[in-house]
């Protein structure tokens, strides 16, 4: 629990938390580790489009592995970085553009791009660009007081401490091509990958 109230003195808020919420400090008790439970979902709907996703288990927030996943996300393509952009630098967009219009051919093309990362098909320039995009996205999110407070609260709740933007930027810089290769290899070898699809019955 993370009590907070605008305009209230910290000592008063602390006293209320201790008296009524039994909050005395510390990280609290350790809960059971979350278990990933996926499952295939195919929902039929009327329309010519199919929306699909391949998902798998990721990493706990605040860990070095989670940062590596974030770099991988920006490497493969995390959406346009300019208004009305088409993400032409995205590895996923490049791979999918070569596929047919069939939904599962598109999914196969996207997974092929992830496999290319595992096989070492990423250059140092690709990695540097992905890191710069992630750091830019992260630092811009801290430019408002709401974004800064959200980051501080999320970090405090996740691991009981706060890491400065400089420290997080340095950790992003420490992500290597080997780290990304291990992530993709582990995901391919795991049995946690699941498919969700929504769209025209004949295409799902």
N, C-alpha and C positions, 0 to 999 in steps of 0.2 A: 504494500500500500504506500502511496506517495501523497500525503496530505499537503494541501496548498490553498491559500486564500489571499486575494489581492487586498492591500491596505491593512493587513494585520501584522502586528509586530512579531518577529520570529520567536521571541521568548514565550509570548502568549500562545502562539500556534504549537510550539513544542510542548507546553504544559497541557494543552487540550489533548494532543496526541497521546501523551503519556497517561493522562487520567482516564480518558474515555475509550481510546483505541488500543490501549496496552502496547504502545510503541515505545520502546526504551532505547532503540539504537541498534546498530549492527546490521548485518546483511540478512538476518532472519534465518528461518529454517530452510534447509535444502529440500526442494520438492523432488518428486520422481522424475526421471529423465523422460522427456516427451518421446513418444514412439510414432514413427511415420507409418501411416496406414493408408495406402493408396487404393485405387480401384478404377477399373475402366468404366467410363460413362459415355453413352451415346444417346443423345436426345434428338428426336426427329422434330423438325419444324418446317413450316411452309416457307419457301423462298429459294432463291437460286444460289445463295452463299452458304458456305460451310465454315464454321469457326472451330478450330481445333487447337489442342495444346498437348504437348508431351511434357510431363512433369516427373520429378524425382526428388529424393531427399536431398536437402541442402545442408547448411552448417548453422550453428548457433550464432545469434547476433553478437557482435563484439569480439569474435575470434579472428585470428589471422586467416583462417580458412574462409570465413565469410567475406573478408576483404578481397581474397583471391577470386571468389565467385563474382564479386562486384566488378572486378577488372575484366573477368571473362565475359560478363554481360555486356560491358561497353565494347569489348573487342568484337563480339559477334554482332552487336547492334542493339542499342538501348533506345531507339527512337531518334527522330530528327533533332538536330541541335540548332537549327535555324527555323524561323517561322515558315510554315508550309514547305519545309524541306522534305526530300524524298529518301534520305538516308542512303545515298549512293555509295558511301564509304563502308556501309555495314556488310560484314561477311555473309550474314543471313540473306540480306536483300540481293546480294550478288549471286548467291547460290540458288535462291528461289526463282530469280529472274530467268534462269536457264532451264527450269523445270516446266512441265506442261501445266495445264489448268486443273488437272485432277488433284483433289485434296491430298491424297496419300503420297503422290509423287512429290508434292510440295513439302510434306513432312519429311520424306526420305531425303530430299535435298538439304533441308535444314539440319538433320542429324548428321549428314555427310560433312557439313561444315564443322560441327563439333568434333567429329572423328579426325578431321584434318588438324585440329589443334592438338589432339592427343598424339598424332603421328608426327608432330613437329613442324606442321605446315604454316607456321606463324613467324613473321620476321620481327627483329628487334624494333623496327620502326612501327609496326602494328602495335606492339606492346606499349611503346612509349606514347603513342597517340591515345590508346585506351586509358592509360594511367592519367594523362593530362585531362581527358574528358571527365573521368571519375572525380579527380581532385577539383576541377572547375565546378562540377555539379554539387559536390559536397560543400565547398567554400561559399558558393552562391546561396545555398540553403541557410547559411548562418548570417546572412546580411540583414535579416529582420529579427526583431526581438523574439517573435513567436518561434521562428526556426531555431534560434539559439537555445531558447528554453526547452524546446522539444528535444533537441540533441542532448542537452544536459540531463534532462529527465530520463530519456531512453537509456543513456549510458549508465546512469545511477541505478535504474531498475534492472538492467541486464547483468551488470557485473559489480555493482556497488562502488564504482569509482568514475571519475571524469577524466577523459583524455583530451588534451588540447588539440586544436586544429593542426598545429605544427607536428605533433606526435603522430596523428592519424595520417597526415600527408607523407610523413617519413615511412610509415608502415606500408602505405600504398606503393611508394617507390621501391620497397624491398621485395615486392611480388616479382617472381621470376617466370621465365618461360617454362622452366621445369615444374614450378608450382601449378601452372595452368594445365600442363600436360598430364600431371598426376590427377588433377580434378576430373578431367574428361575421361581418362582411362578408368578411374574408379567408378564413374557413373555408367560407363559402358559395360563394366564387368558386374555391376550390381543388378539385382532383380527388382529394384524399386521403381523402375520407369513405368509410368502409367499413361494412358491415352484418354483424353476427354474430347468429344466432338459433338457439335450442335449444328444441325442443318438438314438439308434435303435427304430423305431416307435412302435413296439410291447411292448417295455419295458418302454416307457415314457408316 
